[in-house]
C-alpha cells in the first residue's frame, strides 16, 4: 500500500492500514510519477470482471507472507491478512489499470444526486455454500465496518444510511457530498461476506475453526495464526473455474527467512516484500519485480516552529536534497523520484492525459541545486546556518543519514535521533506544536487525490492526526473541502492543481520519492501489479514466467 507488507507507520496510525513498501526502479517523475516495471513481461489487466488472465491451470500455488494472520474478519484484519483476504472476499467494483472504476460484484452504479449512490448487483453470484449474494449481504458487511469498533470505520464515517430497495440494489446516502466516496466500493476495506453465516457465528466470525463465507474464487479451508492458511478453488465461482486449484499460504518472520524459503522451493511466490535488494541477495537469483506506486515518502518540517517557520529555510532544504542519492540509500524500496505531495497517479482520473500533464507542469518543483539552496538560506532569518534535531524511525535511519550529510553542505547541521516505530509514531502524532522534523513513508492509498488530505488541514493537527508539518493555512482547508464536495472531474483537477501549487510554494513537506510495491518469484509473474493490486483476487492474475 505499498502492497501491504508493513501496514505499519502512517496507515496503522490513521487508517488502520497503511503499508510501508519499497522499489528498485528509478525514473523521472515529471509529469508522471508512475515509474516503470522492472520486469518487462508484466502486462496490464485486460480481461473482464471475475476472469483469469490465463487458461493454464496451476494445481497448487505456495505463497509466502510476512507475519501472522490471526483472523479473516475484515473488520479487524491488518498486515498480510489484507491481501490474503482478497483471495476469497470481493468488492463491488475494481480499479482498472487507468485508475477508473470497473464492474466486479456490481455490474455498475449510478450517482443519483451529489449525496446518493446506487449499486446494481450482478445476478447469480453465489457464496461458497451455493446460496446467492443479495443486497442484504452488502448492507450487513458495510454496516459491520461502519460500527462496533471497526478499524475500517473511518472509510464509512460520511455514510448517513445504507438501504436495500430490492434484492439486487444497494443505496448509499452520504452526510455531505464527497468526491472520493465512489472509490470506496472498489477498495479492500469494503469487501463483502455472507450475512447469514456471520450472524450465526457473531463471537467467532473469521476466527480459526469458524472462518467465514464469501464469494471469491478461493474459499478458506483452514487458518492457523502461527503457520498460515489453506484455500481451495470455489466450485460456484461466478467468473468461471479459478486457474489455481489450491493456494497454501505460509507465514514467515521476516524477508530473510522468506527469501531462503523461495530459494529452497518451499514457496513459489511472495506477493509483497519489504527489502528487495536484500531479498534478491538471499534468494540467490533476480527474483524481485518492482513497480512505483502512489504512496509518497516525505520530509516533514514543523512549520510553526523556528527556524522551520521561515519559508526560505524550507526552500533551502528542498534545493539541498539530492533525490538520486536518497533513493540509492533505500536498498531498492524507492520506486521513483517525486516532486509533489499528491502523486500524479492519483490525478489521472480527473482528466485526459494531456489535461493532467498540462496541469502538473504548472507545479513548482525543486531539483537539487546547492547554489539555490545556499541562496535561499541567505535570505532567511538564519543566513549563517543553524543546528537542529532530525527524528527518524529506525527503519529509515540509513536514508536519514544521507539527508543529514546533504543538508550539512547547505549549512544546516542536524543531529539524527533514531527511535523505534512505536516511539516515533507516538511523537509525530502527539501535540501539533511538538511534532519534529522527520521523514515518513506513507504507504497504501486510494485512487483519489483526496487521500493525501490526511497530511494537511486543521483537523489533522489534533492528537492522532497526520498533519505532521502542523501546516494550517485557512486557504488550504478551503481547497481540501472543495476537493471533496465537488464531483465534476475537471473542476476537481483545478482544485487539486491549485492545492499542489500552494504546497510547492510553501513547502511544508519535501516529497522525496514514490514508494514501491514488490513481489518475488522465480516461476510466476503477477499481471497488472500496481498501486491497487491487492484490492481484488490478485491470484487471478498469476501467470508462469
LINUR-V238704 format. One line per field, one symbol per residue. phi: phi as a letter, one per 30 degrees, with the letter a starting at -180 (. if undefined). burial: b if it has 9 or more other ideal C-beta (glycine too) atoms within 8 Angstrom, else e. A space follows every 10 residues. Layout:
phi: ???
burial: ???
//
This chain:
phi: .fhaechchd dddcbhlbcc bbacdbbdcc dbcdibdccd ddcddbddei cddbcddceb ccccbcjdcd acdeecdbid ddcddddccb cdbbcddcic dbdbdcdlbb ddadbbbbcc dddidcddcj dddbdddded dddeddbhid dcdddcdcdd abbbeaecbb ccccdbeadc eededccddb dcbddedddd bedbeidejc iabbcddbcd cabbedckab bbdddcdddj dddbdbbccc cbdaeddddd ddddidbcac dabcbddddd dddjbdcccb bdbddbcbcc cddccddddc dddddddedd ccdedddddd hjddcadbcb dddeeddedc ldedddeddd dcddbbdead dddddddddd dbdcjacacc cbdedceedd dddedddddd jccccdbcbd edddddddcd eedcdcdabb dciebcdcdd ededcbiedd ddejdcdddh cbdeddeddd dddddccded ddeddddddd ddddddhdbc dcaddbcbbb adcbccdidb dbeddbdddd cdbdd
burial: bbbbbbbbbb bbbbbebbbb bbbbbbbebb eebbbbbbee ebeebeeeeb bbbeeeebeb bbbbbbeebe bbbbbbbbbb bbbbbbbbbb bbbbbbeebe bbbbbbeebe beeebbbbbb bbeebbbbee eebbbebbbb bbbbbbeeeb ebbebbebbe ebebeeeebb bbbbeebbbb bbbbbbbbbb bbbbbebbee beeebbbeeb bbbbbbbbbb eebeeeebbb bbbbeebbbe ebbbbbbbbb bbeebbbbbb bbbeeebbbb bbbbbbbbbb ebbeeebbbb bbbbbbbbbb bbbeeebbeb ebbbbbbbbb bebbbbbebb bbbbbbbbbb bbbbbbbbbb beeebbbebb eebeebebeb ebbbebbeeb ebeebbebeb bbbbebbbbb bbbbebbbeb bbbbebeebe beebbebbbe ebeebbbbbb bbbbbbbbbb bbbbbbbeeb beeebbbbbb bbeeebbebb ebbbbbeeeb ebbbbbbbbb bbbbebbbbb bbbbbbbbbb beebbbbbbb bbbbbbbbbb bbbee
//
